[in-house]
Amino acid sequence: MRPELFFWRTQAGGEVDLLISEGRHLVPVEIKLSASVDHRSVAGLRQCMRDLSLKRGWVIANSTERRAVGRDIEVVPWNDVVRRSVDLGLGRRTARRG
């Protein structure tokens, strides 16, 4: 099964760049050109995760190392994505819809 790709946005302006859907699994992904990612810059991602009852979110950024923003969001470097060394958890329970 091929994943479907969407974006997510609220009427109030909260948004997530990429929402990957594979069967019943959803993975929200925010894409940042900057290496700087903090709690404020992932507000839309957090809102999406709350609204869709998702347990894990991802930020792909222009950084050099992986790190967490809180317990439920992981920042991964663009280079890791290009090298395919990132497992976004498709098909896993951590990204499952409520």
OpenMM code with the backbone's topology and positions (N, CA, C; nanometers):
from openmm import Vec3, app, unit

residues = "MET ARG PRO GLU LEU PHE PHE TRP ARG THR GLN ALA GLY GLY GLU VAL ASP LEU LEU ILE SER GLU GLY ARG HIS LEU VAL PRO VAL GLU ILE LYS LEU SER ALA SER VAL ASP HIS ARG SER VAL ALA GLY LEU ARG GLN CYS MET ARG ASP LEU SER LEU LYS ARG GLY TRP VAL ILE ALA ASN SER THR GLU ARG ARG ALA VAL GLY ARG ASP ILE GLU VAL VAL PRO TRP ASN ASP VAL VAL ARG ARG SER VAL ASP LEU GLY LEU GLY ARG ARG THR ALA ARG ARG GLY".split()
positions = [
    Vec3(0.0832, -0.1175, 0.0000),
    Vec3(0.0000, 0.0000, 0.0000),
    Vec3(0.0884, 0.1247, 0.0000),
    Vec3(0.0593, 0.2173, -0.0881),
    Vec3(0.1363, 0.3423, -0.0946),
    Vec3(0.0758, 0.4437, 0.0014),
    Vec3(0.1581, 0.5174, 0.0713),
    Vec3(0.1038, 0.6202, 0.1616),
    Vec3(0.0431, 0.7356, 0.0818),
    Vec3(-0.0568, 0.7995, 0.1414),
    Vec3(-0.1151, 0.9199, 0.0841),
    Vec3(-0.0558, 1.0395, 0.1569),
    Vec3(-0.0396, 1.1503, 0.0857),
    Vec3(0.0227, 1.2694, 0.1418),
    Vec3(-0.0773, 1.3843, 0.1427),
    Vec3(-0.0840, 1.4548, 0.2561),
    Vec3(-0.1748, 1.5666, 0.2736),
    Vec3(-0.1030, 1.6777, 0.3485),
    Vec3(-0.1668, 1.7937, 0.3590),
    Vec3(-0.1252, 1.8941, 0.4559),
    Vec3(-0.2423, 1.9122, 0.5504),
    Vec3(-0.2171, 1.9734, 0.6644),
    Vec3(-0.3211, 1.9912, 0.7663),
    Vec3(-0.3231, 2.1378, 0.8063),
    Vec3(-0.4445, 2.1944, 0.8150),
    Vec3(-0.4562, 2.3349, 0.8540),
    Vec3(-0.5887, 2.3581, 0.9259),
    Vec3(-0.5845, 2.4438, 1.0278),
    Vec3(-0.7070, 2.4809, 1.0984),
    Vec3(-0.7580, 2.6137, 1.0432),
    Vec3(-0.8819, 2.6461, 1.0742),
    Vec3(-0.9362, 2.7763, 1.0338),
    Vec3(-0.8624, 2.8896, 1.1035),
    Vec3(-0.8073, 2.8620, 1.2212),
    Vec3(-0.7332, 2.9638, 1.2966),
    Vec3(-0.5909, 2.9837, 1.2434),
    Vec3(-0.5470, 2.9007, 1.1494),
    Vec3(-0.4154, 2.9193, 1.0889),
    Vec3(-0.3078, 2.8220, 1.1321),
    Vec3(-0.3376, 2.7302, 1.2264),
    Vec3(-0.2398, 2.6280, 1.2620),
    Vec3(-0.2211, 2.5337, 1.1448),
    Vec3(-0.0984, 2.4921, 1.1205),
    Vec3(-0.0760, 2.4033, 1.0062),
    Vec3(0.0408, 2.3087, 1.0273),
    Vec3(0.0374, 2.2020, 0.9495),
    Vec3(0.1464, 2.1053, 0.9411),
    Vec3(0.1733, 2.0840, 0.7935),
    Vec3(0.3011, 2.0827, 0.7564),
    Vec3(0.3401, 2.0764, 0.6161),
    Vec3(0.3037, 1.9451, 0.5483),
    Vec3(0.3155, 1.8358, 0.6210),
    Vec3(0.2955, 1.7052, 0.5593),
    Vec3(0.2297, 1.6107, 0.6582),
    Vec3(0.1218, 1.5498, 0.6148),
    Vec3(0.0543, 1.4473, 0.6933),
    Vec3(0.0540, 1.3216, 0.6075),
    Vec3(0.1263, 1.2204, 0.6525),
    Vec3(0.1400, 1.0960, 0.5767),
    Vec3(0.0388, 0.9970, 0.6317),
    Vec3(-0.0429, 0.9433, 0.5425),
    Vec3(-0.1458, 0.8476, 0.5813),
    Vec3(-0.1173, 0.7145, 0.5135),
    Vec3(-0.1079, 0.6105, 0.5959),
    Vec3(-0.0885, 0.4752, 0.5438),
    Vec3(-0.1836, 0.3846, 0.6207),
    Vec3(-0.2903, 0.3427, 0.5552),
    Vec3(-0.3929, 0.2652, 0.6254),
    Vec3(-0.4538, 0.3501, 0.7350),
    Vec3(-0.4520, 0.2999, 0.8577),
    Vec3(-0.5055, 0.3744, 0.9721),
    Vec3(-0.3994, 0.4572, 1.0434),
    Vec3(-0.2796, 0.4601, 0.9916),
    Vec3(-0.1689, 0.5300, 1.0564),
    Vec3(-0.1472, 0.6678, 0.9939),
    Vec3(-0.1265, 0.7658, 1.0812),
    Vec3(-0.0962, 0.9026, 1.0381),
    Vec3(0.0350, 0.9478, 1.1000),
    Vec3(0.1162, 1.0135, 1.0202),
    Vec3(0.2427, 1.0674, 1.0686),
    Vec3(0.2487, 1.2147, 1.0289),
    Vec3(0.2501, 1.3055, 1.1295),
    Vec3(0.2623, 1.4477, 1.0981),
    Vec3(0.4090, 1.4903, 1.0888),
    Vec3(0.4418, 1.5660, 0.9837),
    Vec3(0.5794, 1.6084, 0.9610),
    Vec3(0.5808, 1.7580, 0.9309),
    Vec3(0.6586, 1.8305, 1.0067),
    Vec3(0.6806, 1.9724, 0.9822),
    Vec3(0.8177, 1.9852, 0.9171),
    Vec3(0.8306, 2.0724, 0.8190),
    Vec3(0.9566, 2.0901, 0.7467),
    Vec3(1.0075, 2.2318, 0.7726),
    Vec3(1.1298, 2.2415, 0.8216),
    Vec3(1.1904, 2.3703, 0.8546),
    Vec3(1.3202, 2.3880, 0.7771),
    Vec3(1.3362, 2.5023, 0.7143),
    Vec3(1.4614, 2.5318, 0.6452),
    Vec3(1.5709, 2.5713, 0.7433),
    Vec3(1.5317, 2.6161, 0.8594),
    Vec3(1.6249, 2.6581, 0.9630),
    Vec3(1.6705, 2.5383, 1.0464),
    Vec3(1.7818, 2.5537, 1.1134),
    Vec3(1.8269, 2.4519, 1.2086),
    Vec3(1.7632, 2.4756, 1.3450),
    Vec3(1.7090, 2.5960, 1.3644),
    Vec3(1.6518, 2.6340, 1.4929),
    Vec3(1.5064, 2.5862, 1.5033),
    Vec3(1.4836, 2.4945, 1.5958),
    Vec3(1.3491, 2.4432, 1.6209),
    Vec3(1.3280, 2.4456, 1.7709),
    Vec3(1.2229, 2.5154, 1.8147),
    Vec3(1.1926, 2.5216, 1.9574),
    Vec3(1.0431, 2.4964, 1.9787),
    Vec3(0.9995, 2.5061, 2.1033),
    Vec3(0.8599, 2.4767, 2.1361),
    Vec3(0.7619, 2.5673, 2.0616),
    Vec3(0.7976, 2.6930, 2.0416),
    Vec3(0.7084, 2.7854, 1.9696),
    Vec3(0.6948, 2.7489, 1.8225),
    Vec3(0.8026, 2.7050, 1.7616),
    Vec3(0.7998, 2.6773, 1.6180),
    Vec3(0.7269, 2.5475, 1.5834),
    Vec3(0.6912, 2.4691, 1.6833),
    Vec3(0.6161, 2.3452, 1.6576),
    Vec3(0.4730, 2.3523, 1.7118),
    Vec3(0.4228, 2.4737, 1.7337),
    Vec3(0.2876, 2.4904, 1.7877),
    Vec3(0.1820, 2.4283, 1.6962),
    Vec3(0.1941, 2.4483, 1.5660),
    Vec3(0.0987, 2.3892, 1.4715),
    Vec3(0.1053, 2.2376, 1.4726),
    Vec3(0.2257, 2.1842, 1.4825),
    Vec3(0.2439, 2.0391, 1.4890),
    Vec3(0.1793, 1.9833, 1.6152),
    Vec3(0.1991, 2.0498, 1.7272),
    Vec3(0.1363, 2.0048, 1.8529),
    Vec3(-0.0160, 2.0093, 1.8446),
    Vec3(-0.0695, 2.1149, 1.7832),
    Vec3(-0.2147, 2.1255, 1.7686),
    Vec3(-0.2690, 2.0119, 1.6827),
    Vec3(-0.2008, 1.9828, 1.5738),
    Vec3(-0.2397, 1.8714, 1.4864),
    Vec3(-0.2390, 1.7406, 1.5631),
    Vec3(-0.1347, 1.7186, 1.6410),
    Vec3(-0.1231, 1.5950, 1.7173),
    Vec3(-0.2369, 1.5833, 1.8183),
    Vec3(-0.2722, 1.6929, 1.8830),
    Vec3(-0.3853, 1.6913, 1.9778),
    Vec3(-0.5164, 1.6641, 1.9052),
    Vec3(-0.5405, 1.7393, 1.7973),
    Vec3(-0.6675, 1.7274, 1.7246),
    Vec3(-0.6890, 1.5887, 1.6655),
    Vec3(-0.5809, 1.5254, 1.6204),
    Vec3(-0.5920, 1.3939, 1.5556),
    Vec3(-0.5528, 1.2790, 1.6478),
    Vec3(-0.5279, 1.3092, 1.7750),
    Vec3(-0.4897, 1.2085, 1.8756),
    Vec3(-0.3669, 1.1284, 1.8324),
    Vec3(-0.2636, 1.1993, 1.7886),
    Vec3(-0.1387, 1.1352, 1.7469),
    Vec3(-0.0370, 1.1443, 1.8593),
    Vec3(0.0418, 1.0393, 1.8743),
    Vec3(0.1369, 1.0315, 1.9851),
    Vec3(0.2772, 1.0791, 1.9503),
    Vec3(0.3063, 1.0938, 1.8206),
    Vec3(0.4428, 1.1266, 1.7801),
    Vec3(0.4400, 1.2173, 1.6582),
    Vec3(0.5308, 1.3148, 1.6568),
    Vec3(0.5445, 1.4041, 1.5435),
    Vec3(0.6908, 1.4207, 1.5064),
    Vec3(0.7131, 1.4707, 1.3858),
    Vec3(0.8488, 1.4821, 1.3333),
    Vec3(0.8714, 1.6209, 1.2752),
    Vec3(0.9940, 1.6691, 1.2894),
    Vec3(1.0372, 1.7920, 1.2234),
    Vec3(1.1618, 1.7568, 1.1440),
    Vec3(1.1578, 1.7845, 1.0148),
    Vec3(1.2764, 1.7689, 0.9308),
    Vec3(1.3359, 1.9084, 0.9184),
    Vec3(1.4606, 1.9234, 0.9615),
    Vec3(1.5218, 2.0561, 0.9681),
    Vec3(1.6627, 2.0548, 0.9113),
    Vec3(1.7140, 2.1729, 0.8904),
    Vec3(1.8495, 2.1911, 0.8396),
    Vec3(1.9489, 2.1856, 0.9562),
    Vec3(1.9404, 2.0805, 1.0333),
    Vec3(2.0261, 2.0632, 1.1510),
    Vec3(2.1287, 1.9538, 1.1229),
    Vec3(2.2196, 1.9347, 1.2165),
    Vec3(2.3238, 1.8340, 1.1971),
    Vec3(2.3050, 1.7116, 1.2855),
    Vec3(2.2158, 1.7204, 1.3830),
    Vec3(2.1949, 1.6049, 1.4713),
    Vec3(2.0485, 1.5929, 1.5103),
    Vec3(2.0109, 1.4728, 1.5457),
    Vec3(1.8751, 1.4472, 1.5932),
    Vec3(1.8607, 1.4970, 1.7362),
    Vec3(1.7397, 1.5414, 1.7695),
    Vec3(1.7114, 1.5803, 1.9068),
    Vec3(1.5614, 1.5821, 1.9280),
    Vec3(1.5227, 1.5844, 2.0512),
    Vec3(1.3808, 1.5855, 2.0862),
    Vec3(1.3372, 1.7273, 2.1214),
    Vec3(1.2120, 1.7561, 2.0919),
    Vec3(1.1456, 1.8773, 2.1397),
    Vec3(1.0299, 1.8260, 2.2242),
    Vec3(1.0533, 1.8163, 2.3522),
    Vec3(0.9556, 1.7521, 2.4392),
    Vec3(0.9670, 1.6008, 2.4279),
    Vec3(0.8649, 1.5329, 2.4749),
    Vec3(0.8676, 1.3857, 2.4739),
    Vec3(0.8186, 1.3253, 2.3427),
    Vec3(0.7463, 1.4032, 2.2633),
    Vec3(0.6723, 1.3438, 2.1528),
    Vec3(0.7081, 1.3941, 2.0137),
    Vec3(0.8050, 1.4833, 2.0036),
    Vec3(0.8458, 1.5367, 1.8729),
    Vec3(0.9958, 1.5193, 1.8572),
    Vec3(1.0348, 1.4647, 1.7419),
    Vec3(1.1772, 1.4462, 1.7141),
    Vec3(1.2171, 1.5307, 1.5947),
    Vec3(1.3273, 1.6022, 1.6096),
    Vec3(1.3868, 1.6800, 1.5007),
    Vec3(1.4923, 1.5926, 1.4349),
    Vec3(1.4826, 1.5792, 1.3030),
    Vec3(1.5806, 1.4993, 1.2289),
    Vec3(1.6417, 1.5848, 1.1182),
    Vec3(1.7706, 1.5674, 1.0921),
    Vec3(1.8373, 1.6441, 0.9868),
    Vec3(1.7913, 1.6020, 0.8471),
    Vec3(1.7917, 1.6998, 0.7565),
    Vec3(1.7614, 1.6709, 0.6158),
    Vec3(1.8488, 1.5573, 0.5634),
    Vec3(1.9774, 1.5598, 0.5984),
    Vec3(2.0703, 1.4581, 0.5475),
    Vec3(2.0288, 1.3173, 0.5877),
    Vec3(1.9746, 1.3006, 0.7068),
    Vec3(1.9274, 1.1681, 0.7483),
    Vec3(1.8098, 1.1223, 0.6630),
    Vec3(1.7256, 1.2162, 0.6245),
    Vec3(1.6117, 1.1831, 0.5390),
    Vec3(1.6609, 1.1421, 0.4008),
    Vec3(1.7541, 1.2190, 0.3468),
    Vec3(1.8096, 1.1895, 0.2145),
    Vec3(1.8782, 1.0532, 0.2135),
    Vec3(1.9506, 1.0208, 0.3211),
    Vec3(2.0190, 0.8908, 0.3310),
    Vec3(1.9238, 0.7770, 0.3696),
    Vec3(1.7982, 0.8117, 0.3923),
    Vec3(1.6952, 0.7144, 0.4314),
    Vec3(1.7276, 0.6450, 0.5622),
    Vec3(1.7869, 0.7179, 0.6537),
    Vec3(1.8183, 0.6600, 0.7845),
    Vec3(1.7173, 0.7041, 0.8909),
    Vec3(1.6006, 0.7492, 0.8459),
    Vec3(1.4945, 0.7925, 0.9372),
    Vec3(1.3775, 0.6970, 0.9262),
    Vec3(1.3322, 0.6473, 1.0394),
    Vec3(1.2129, 0.5635, 1.0445),
    Vec3(1.1015, 0.6465, 1.1076),
    Vec3(1.0073, 0.6916, 1.0261),
    Vec3(0.8984, 0.7755, 1.0752),
    Vec3(0.7891, 0.6953, 1.1452),
    Vec3(0.8055, 0.5664, 1.1525),
    Vec3(0.7100, 0.4862, 1.2272),
    Vec3(0.5820, 0.4541, 1.1538),
    Vec3(0.5814, 0.4602, 1.0227),
    Vec3(0.4620, 0.4200, 0.9494),
    Vec3(0.4328, 0.2747, 0.9780),
    Vec3(0.3073, 0.2477, 1.0024),
    Vec3(0.2687, 0.1108, 1.0334),
    Vec3(0.2911, 0.0709, 1.1782),
    Vec3(0.3300, 0.1671, 1.2626),
    Vec3(0.3526, 0.1389, 1.4031),
    Vec3(0.2435, 0.2010, 1.4873),
    Vec3(0.2231, 0.1490, 1.6029),
    Vec3(0.1185, 0.1987, 1.6918),
    Vec3(0.1418, 0.3405, 1.7412),
    Vec3(0.2661, 0.3865, 1.7484),
    Vec3(0.2937, 0.5207, 1.8028),
    Vec3(0.2345, 0.6314, 1.7179),
    Vec3(0.2059, 0.6039, 1.5909),
    Vec3(0.1519, 0.7080, 1.5037),
    Vec3(0.0063, 0.6773, 1.4660),
    Vec3(-0.0582, 0.5950, 1.5433),
    Vec3(-0.1917, 0.5500, 1.5093),
    Vec3(-0.2985, 0.6511, 1.5479),
    Vec3(-0.4009, 0.6587, 1.4667),
    Vec3(-0.5150, 0.7445, 1.4976),
    Vec3(-0.5879, 0.6881, 1.6170),
    Vec3(-0.6448, 0.7816, 1.6957),
    Vec3(-0.7179, 0.7492, 1.8158),
    Vec3(-0.8235, 0.6525, 1.7997),
] * unit.nanometer
topology = app.Topology()
chain = topology.addChain("A")
for resn in residues:
    res = topology.addResidue(resn, chain)
    for name in ("N", "CA", "C"):
        topology.addAtom(name, app.Element.getBySymbol(name[0]), res)
